[in-house]
Amino acid sequence: MKAELITVGDELLIGQVVNTNAVFLSKALNKIGIEIIQITSISDTKEAIISTLEASKKRAEIGLITGGLGPTKDDITKHTLCAYFNDTLVQNNEILDHIEQLFAKYVNTPIIKENRQQALLPSKARIFKNDYGTASGMWFQQKEQLVISLPGVPFEMKALMNDKVLPALQSHFETPFIMHKTAITFGLGESAIAQRIATWENALPPSLKLAYLPNLGKVRLRLSGKGADNKQLHHEMQAAFDALLPQIEDIFVGFESETSLEEQILTLCTQQKKTLAIAESCTGGRIAARLTKIPGASAYFKGGIVSYQTEAKTSVLGVSPKLIDQYSVVSQEVAESMALNALNKFKSSVAVATTGNAGPTKGDSIAEIGTVWIAIATDEGLQSEQFVFGNHRERVVEKAVNKALELVFKEFNKN
C-alpha cells in the first residue's frame, strides 16, 4: 500500500515554517505498513491542489493532505476537494455544536460567522471530529483513490491521526508489515564502518535493507524490512543485529527506536543514583538543552554554567587566570579545570566541560579553528581529549555536543 503526503501552504514553500507534519505522518503511516512514496509541498491554490491530486492517484492509493482548512479566505482545501470529488458543502450539526462549545469554553473572543462555517463539510466525505480545534478531518473515497484531509496545525493533526485516521486505515486495508530498527554509533566514520561490516552487509537476506545515516560525529545504521509474516520478519531482523553488534561493540551506544542517547544517560544516572553537571563554552548551552528536553532530567541533571567569555570562566566558574595565560583558553588544562570546578560547585557525581574554537576567528584562543577540548571529571579523577572538528562553525559546535554526550554515556556505562 502506497501513500503520498501533500502539504499545503505558501509558508512551507518560502521557508517560514518547517514541515514537521511530513516527518510525523511518514513515521505514523510506516508503522502500520503503508509506504510513503512521495512528499509534495504545494501552494494554497485550487490549481496546485487539483493537479497534485490528479498526479498522485497514478502513484499511490492514498493521498494525505494537511493544511488549508482554516476559516479564512486563503484556506481553500475543503472547497477544492468538493470541486475535485463533485461534492457540495452541507452543515454538520454535530460539528457546529462542537465548535460552539469550544468557543464557549476556551476562546475569549465571540464566535463569528467564519467560525461557524467550519461546520460546512462535504456531504459525501467521512468526517473526523477535531477534538482540539474547529477544522475537521475528511475522508474521501472515489473508485481506487482515497484522499484524507487533515488540519495543518501539528497538535490537532497528530491527535486526529493517532485517534481516528490510523485506526480507520488499519480496518480499511490489509497492509504488509514494515519494520525499521536503527543502531546508533559514535566515533567512527561511515566509510570505515562500511568497510568493517561489509561481509555482514553482503550476507543480509533479501527482505532486509541497510542504510547509513551519518550526522556530525555519529552514524546511524538503519535496517528496514518488509514482508507478509511479522514473526518471520522480526526473527530475521533480530538475527541480523545479533550478528552485527559484536562487530561494532566499541562504537555502539544503543538503538534509536528504543531511546535517544540523552534518554539512555538519564536511565543510567537513575539506575546508578548519580548526577551530572556541565560547564560549557564553545557549545553555548546546547548540551544542557539536549539533556533537559527529556522528561525527568531534573532527577539527575544538577545544572550547568555557560562560561562563553574568558572572563566568565574565571569569575563565575573559578578557572585560574594564570592557567589561561599559560596554556590558552582552549587547552587541556582549562577544560579539566572547568570540569573539576563544575563538579565541585554542583556537588555532582560527574561533570563534563567543553572549550573550543568554533570560528570564524580565533578570539581569545591560540588554538586552530575547529579545535575542541572535552573533559570529564568524577570523584575518581579527570580525563580529557582533544578533537578537531573542521572549519564550519555549526558543524564544530554540533560535533562537540554529540561527542560530549557520547563521552558522558561511556563514563556512566563503565559500571
N, C-alpha and C positions, 0 to 999 in steps of 0.2 A: 504494500500500500504506500503510495507516494503522495506527498503534500508539498504545496508551495506557500510560503509565507509572503503576504503582501502588506507592507506597512505604508499607510497613507499619511502624508503630512509634509508640507514645504519645510517645516522646521528640521526635519531629518535630512533633507537634501542640501540645506545651507549649513549644516553642521551645528545648528543651535541646540539640538537635542541628540543625545547618544541613543542609538537604537537598542536599548536593553530588552525591549519586548521580544525581539527576534531571538535573543540568547535564551531567554526563559522558555519560549514556545518550542524552540528546537529541542531542548533537553526534555521538556514535558512530553512532546509527541514521540520522541525517540524511545522513551521508556516504555511506551505501550506498543512499540513495534511499527510505528509509522515513520517512514524515511523522508527526510526533508531533501528535496532535490534542487530547490532554488529559493532564494530570498530576494524579493524585489521591493525597492522603495520607490514610491511614486508621488507625484504632486496631487494637490486637492482639486482635481478637475475631473469632470464626467468622462472626458475622452480618455484620460490616462487610466481610470479605473476600468472602463469597459474594454479597452484594448488589451489591458493586462489580463482580465478575466478570460477573454477570448483565446489569448495565447496560452494561458495557464491550463485550460481544460485539455489541451493537446499534450501537456507534460505530466499532469498529475490528476489524481482522482479527487483530491481535496484542495480547495483554495481557502486559506485562513487569512482574513483581513483584520487589521487593527487600525483604529483611528477614524476620524471624520464623523463621529456620532454625536457631537455636542449640539447645543441648542442655537448656535449662531449661524449666520448665513454661509460662512466658509465651510461648514460641516455638511458635506453633500453625499456622504457614502450611502446613507439609508435611501435617499431619493434615487441615487444612481442604481442601486441594487433593484429597486422597484422597476425602474425602466428596463434593466437588463433581463429580469425574470418576468416581465409583463405583469406586474402586480400593482396593487394600489394600497395606500395607507388607510388604515381604519383605527378608530380609537379603541385601545385596550384598557378597559375599566379597571382591571386588577393592577396594571402598571400605573395608571393615573392615581389610584388610591395610594399606592406605594410612594410615588413622587410627592404627593401632598403630605404624607406622613413624614417623609424625610425633611421637608421644609419646616413643618411644624415643630419637629423635634430638634433639628440640628442647625438650621440656617436662620440667621438673624434678619436677613432681608426678606421682604414679601415675595411670594411666588407670583410670577408673571406669565403671560400667555406663552412665551417661548419655552418656559419650563414645562408647562402642561403639554405642549406639542411633542415632547419627548415620548408621550404615551401614544402618539400616532405611529403605528407599526404596520409592516407588510402583512396583508391578510393571509398569504399562503405560507409564511415562514413560521417555523417553530421558535417560540420566544423564550429566552432565558432571563428571568428577572435578575437585575443587578442589585444585590443587597446593599451595596455601598455607594450607589450613585443612581443617576437618572437615565443613563444610556443602557438600554437592554442589549443582550446578546441575541443574535438571529442566526437561524439555521435554514438555508435554502437548499432544496434538492430538486434537480431537474435532469431527468434521464441519468446519465453517468456522472454528472458534475454535482459535487457538493461544495457549497460555499458557506463558510461560517464567518460572521462579522462580530467583532468584539470591540469594546471601547479601547482607546489608546492610553488612558490613564493606567499606569502599571499596576497599582494595587487593586483596582477594580477588575482589570483584565485577568490578573492572576487568580483572584477569587472565583470568577466565573469559570475560568479554565479548569481549576482544580476541582471545584464542587459540582460543576454541571456539564461542561463540554467533554472533558476526558471520560467520565462515565458513559455519556451518550455515545461517544465514538467507540468505546470498547464493546458496548452492546450492539452497535450497528455493524461493525466489521469484524471479520476474523483476520487477525494480523499475525505475522511471524514474530518470533522472539528476537529482539535485538539486545545485545549486551555489550557494554563497554567497561573496561577496568584499566585504570591508569596508575602506573608506578611512578613515583617522584624520585628523581636522583639529583644530587648536588655534587659539584666538584670535578666533573669530567665532561668534556665537550661531546657534542652529538657525533662527530666523526669517530672519535676514539671509542665511544660506546658501541657504535655500529660495527666497528672492526672487532671489538671484543665478543659481541654476541652474534656474529654473522652465521655461525654454524647452527645456533639455536633458531635464528630467524628463518633460515632456509628450510628448517625441518617443521615449520608450523603447518598444521592441517589447512586444507583449502577454506574451511569455514572461518578461519581467523586471519585478521589483517593487522599488521603493526604500523603505527605512525610515530615518528619522532617529533616532539614539540619543544624546541629549545626556547628558553626565555631568561636572559640575564642571569647567568650563573647556575641555572637549573635546567634539567631536561626531563620532560615527561614522556614516558613510554606508554602509549595507549594501545591496548589490544581491543579490537572490535570484532564481534561475531554476529552472525545472523543465521537462524535455522528454525525448522518447524518443531524440533524437540528441545524444550527448555532444559530438561535434565541432561541431555547429551551435550548441549552447548555449554552448560555450566561445568560439566566434567572436563571438556576439552580446554576451557579457559583456565580452570584450576590446575590442570596438568601442565599447561604451558608455563604458568607462573611458578609452579613448583620447580620446573627445570631452569627457569630464568634467574630466580632470586639468588641462588648460590654463586652465580657469575657476576652479580652486581652488589653483593652484600656490603662492600666497602663504601658504596655511594648511595645506597637505597635508604630512604627515610620514611617511606610509607606509601599508602595508596590514596590517591586523590578522592576516589569515590567514597572513602570512609571518612577521613578528616584531613584538614589542612595541616601544614607544618605548625602553625600557631596553635591549633587545637591540640595537636599532639604534645606540644610543650606544656599547655595547660594540664593535660592529662597526667603527664609525668610529674609535674610540680605537685599536683593534688595527691598522687599516689605516694610521692616521697616526702610530702609535707615540707616542701621547700618554697622559697620565694625568690623573686628576680627584681633587680633594679637596673637602670640604664643611664649611661652618660653618653649623649650624642653630640657630635659636632657636624661633620660633613653630611650626615644623614638627616639632620634637621627635624628630628622628632618622628620620622616615618616608622622607625622600629616600634616605638610606643604606640603609634596609631594602628599598626598592623595587629599588635597584641590586644589592644583594648577594643578592637572590633568584635572579639569573641566574648559572648555572654559568660559571665562568671570569672572574667580575668582579674577582678578585684581580689579574688581569693589568693592569688599568688603574685600579682604584679604590684610591687611596693610603690613604684614611681620612677620618674626619670628627670634628668636635667639636660636641657638643650643649651650647651655652652658653645654657641656658634662663634662668637668673637673670642679672641685670645684673652681679653680682659676678664670675660666671664669664666674662663677656665681657672683663672687664678682667684678671683674674688668670690665666686659662687661655689665652684667645685673644689677649690683648695689646692690646685696644682701649683707647684713652686715656680715662681718666675725664673729662678736660676736654672731650673730644669729645662724650661722652654728656651731660654737664652743659649744654653749649652747644646741642646740636641735638636731644636726646632719644634714648632708646634705639631708638625706631622712627623711623629717618631715613635719608636717602640717605647721609649721611656715615658713619654707623655700619655700614650694610650694606656699603659699599665697603671700610671698614677691616677688617671681618670677612672678606670675601672675599680681600683682599690678604694679610692675616696668615695665613689658611689656605693660600694659595698658597705663601707662604714657608716656613711650618712644615713642610708636607708635601713641599716641593720638587716640586710638580706642574705640569703644563702649563696646567691650567685649574682654577679654584676657583669654587664657587657659594655664596652666602650668603643666608640668609633672616632677616629680623627683622620682626615684625609684632605686631599686637594682635588676637588671635582672640576676645577677650571671655571671659566676660560683663562683666568690669570692665576698666578701663584699666591697672591695675597701675602699673608704673614709667613708663609712656609717657603723653605728652600727645596722641598720635595717636588719631583716632576708631577705634572698634571696626570691624574689617574691613580696616583699612589694613595693607598688607604691602609692604615694600621687598625686592626681589631684586637682588642684584649678581653680576656675573660678572667675575672677574679673570683676566687672562692676562699673559704676558710683554710683550705689546704694549700693554696698558692696561686700563682699567676701564670698565665700563658698568653702569648700574643703572636700575631702573624702579619706579615706584610703582603699586600696584594697590589697588583697593577691592573686596573680595570679599563684601560683605554683612554681616549681623549674626548668622548662625548659626555657632557655633564650629566644628563639624565640617566644614561646607562651606568655611569660610575656610581651614582647615588643608589640606584635600584639594585645593582650588583652588590653593593656594600650592605644594603638592608638584607638581601637574601642570604649573603654569606654570614652575616652576624646571626641571623636566626638559625642557620644551619649549625654554626658552632655552639650556640646555646642548646640546641636539640641534642647534639652529640655529647655535650657536657652532662646533661641530665640523663642521657641514655647510657652513661658509663655504668650506672648502678644496676 
